[in-house]
Amino acid sequence: MQKIAVFCGASIGFNTVYKDDAERVGAYFAQQNIGLVYGGGKIGMMGALADELLKKGGEVIGIIPHLLVHEEVVHSDLSQLITTKTMSKRKVKISKLVDGYIALAGGFGTLDEIFEALTLGQLGIENKPIGLLNTAGFFNPLLAQLDVMVKEGFLKQVNKDMVLVSETIEDLIAQMNKYTAPKISKVVNTTVK
Ligand code: AMP
């Protein structure tokens, strides 16, 4: 994988383990020569990740919609900063550039972005690997919710299995490199009986 989109918090979290992992991801990307595509912010987890990768001489592309371009949040030292008209155009631009997606700890924005990638994968529109970096079990309750969705018949196991999970970036990237997308895409049955 040459470029990976990383979605993560505009906040830094209360526990330093999250920031530490964001920096670890930045350092690993630099070491493996993986380019980062991300939200373009200099704040929170996004800033910690981008700063570490830039410090180590790596490539960082920020993609940010006009409405979020404020001097206090946008990163000014990126390899490239691309602005888009809307949030949705930003997602399309990101998807065109990357070979895979990773979410680190974050909030609504992070979940929105990673679930959009999963939805594209579920529909067979994309077949790129999608991973969660499960720092200190951060995503365990979310993974439990996905199991509820499978159990209750709202999510296919094969689609749940698209979600790659690891506590280390090294193992997560190894899983992503081996990933093959499920053959079956979701068919929505609209037949009314
Ligand atoms: P959240 O997880 O709610 O903190 O939102 C973070 C995610 O949404 C990131 O992956 C960004 O792509 C996007 N985002 C949210 N706030 C900003 C911001 N101020 N600047 C750039 N991107 C942002």
Residues whose N, C-alpha, C, O or C-beta is under 5 A from the ligand:
A	BS01	AMP	V6 F7 C8 G9 A10 S11 G39 G40 G41 L68 V73 G106 G107 F108 G109 T110
